[in-house]
Amino acid sequence: MELLCIRQWISGLLPTWLSAWCIKPVGGALVRQEPEYILLALMGSPLKKIMLCSSEKEIFSVEEQVMVQHSVIINNMIEDGSYNHEESKIPLDCVDSKTLKKVIDYCTHHTHHHNDNQEDLEAWDAQFLNVDSNGLYDLLMAANYLEIRNLLDLIYGTIKNMIKGKKIDEIRRIFNIKDHGFTPEEEEQNRKEYPHFY
Amino acid sequence: MAGSSKTNRKKGNVPIEHECQLNLLPRDIWVRIAAKVASNSIHDLFNMQVSCKVFLDAASSEAVYQHATMRVILLVSFLFYLDRSKRRFLDHCIEAENADAILRLGLTEYFWIACRGIAMELLARASTEGSVEAGYLFAMLLLCDHEDEEEVQRGVEMLEFIRTSGKVERCREFFADIFWERWVDERPSDPRHAVACWSTNCFTRSTMADVNDVSRVSCVHRLADYNVRVFLEMFRFY
């Protein structure tokens, strides 16, 4: 409540034209940020937290700014007022605790280290995605659900590299494709048409 | 990739091993991944298509063909000799308005099939879809063929747009690679005289050959004529 009053007080003091200068990245796009939040951050006020609830009902407390910058879904919930800081948790029934923790780690790291040099960020990303295929799949589902564009692009690139230069049988093994869905005739036709791909 | 959601593990009596687990991800995710694969290598795309039906469906979508790279498709005259799978792939890309694929077809139509009308339409289309190289070639051919003043002026304007965006050199290199020591059945007309600049007052008109730094030349029509000369030098004939 106290923070809300401070915010309103600051908002009343600031000229409206200042809003035009206050932009923030959200899910890969730039959106306008309320200048009073920027000023609060500069003043060193305690950063707002939000509560995320995994499918296993575990609660994770995260800086609001971290998730708002990266997740379009969470940003929209905060902006349209459907999330009440005092009472609410954001339920993420599609995301288990282990995956949610990783997603939060990714968003937190990229918020606090966005000025690091590109090589360091890429090395961190490579280490972050050093997971088994189940883990990669779960991260992809979570990133898609939360609409975290940067993380999605990162995972797409990783999967692209998993396919790169591989023959068909290798791709089937990597993606655990036990039933490829082709009839025996179709498979035979594929083998005739692309013999060097097998 | 054997992931599965918590929800699916809990419900249903269908044994996991008989489901296609790739179906657990939304189709549009696989489409986006296939588009990335296609923008890097069409061989990888073909492999993906033939791996399973889920991949085939995703990797055959319009978004994938629109962004597929043409880098490994042999250019121009060799389009005649593409195998069935590459030819089919190219046709899909053209249908999906892949600018690079349309450019390649336009090149073949002009220089090897000698269908100027169709070629110019294709090049204009590729240029509209964002191919700078197609825009450059279209401008050059308008200036070389100089059928009427309106076409010449259009060529000058298109070339000037490309020139001011700093991409002329890149376009020249692109086509130099294509035409270097490669026979063409139909070559652009060589006007042998200035087409764009008819001004008798233009002080660079008689000195273009001596100009070492064309950035100092302000007459856009003279620059267009100069670029036509450079373009025609790319064609070598045995």
Contacts between the chains, C-beta under 8 A, distances in Angstrom:
chain1	res1	chain2	res2	distance
A	55	B	6	5.5
A	93	B	7	7.9
A	94	B	5	6.7
A	94	B	7	7.4
A	96	B	6	6.0
A	133	B	1	4.3
A	133	B	2	6.1
A	133	B	3	6.6
A	134	B	1	7.8
A	134	B	2	6.0
A	134	B	3	4.6
A	135	B	3	7.8
A	136	B	1	6.9
A	136	B	3	7.4
A	137	B	1	5.3
A	137	B	2	7.7
A	137	B	3	2.6
A	137	B	4	7.9
A	137	B	24	7.9
A	137	B	25	7.3
A	138	B	3	5.6
A	140	B	25	6.8
A	140	B	29	6.7
A	141	B	3	7.5
A	141	B	5	6.6
A	141	B	24	7.9
A	141	B	25	6.8
A	144	B	25	7.8
A	144	B	26	6.8
A	144	B	29	5.9
A	152	B	32	7.8
A	156	B	32	5.8
A	156	B	33	5.2
A	156	B	36	5.1
A	157	B	36	6.6
A	159	B	33	5.2
A	159	B	36	8.0
A	160	B	33	6.4
A	160	B	36	4.5
A	160	B	37	5.1
A	160	B	40	6.4
A	160	B	44	7.8
A	163	B	37	5.6
A	163	B	44	5.4
A	163	B	47	6.9
A	163	B	48	5.7
A	164	B	37	7.7
A	164	B	40	6.9
A	164	B	41	6.8
A	164	B	44	5.6
A	165	B	44	7.0
A	166	B	44	7.7
A	166	B	47	6.6
A	167	B	47	6.7
A	168	B	47	5.5
A	168	B	50	5.4
A	168	B	51	5.3
A	171	B	47	6.0
A	171	B	48	6.8
A	171	B	51	4.4
A	172	B	51	5.6
A	172	B	52	7.0
A	174	B	1	6.9
A	175	B	1	4.3
A	175	B	22	6.6
A	175	B	51	7.4
A	175	B	52	7.9
A	176	B	1	5.9
A	176	B	2	4.2
A	176	B	21	6.7
A	177	B	20	7.6
A	177	B	22	6.9
A	177	B	51	6.3
A	177	B	52	4.8
A	178	B	17	6.1
A	179	B	18	7.0
A	179	B	20	5.9
A	179	B	52	7.8
A	180	B	51	6.4
A	180	B	52	3.9
A	180	B	53	6.7
A	181	B	20	6.5
A	181	B	52	5.5
A	181	B	53	3.2
A	181	B	54	6.9
A	182	B	52	7.5
A	182	B	53	6.4
A	190	B	50	4.8
A	193	B	84	7.1
A	193	B	85	5.9
A	194	B	46	6.3
A	194	B	47	7.9
A	194	B	50	5.8
A	194	B	85	6.8
A	197	B	43	7.7
A	197	B	46	6.4
A	197	B	47	5.3
A	197	B	50	6.3
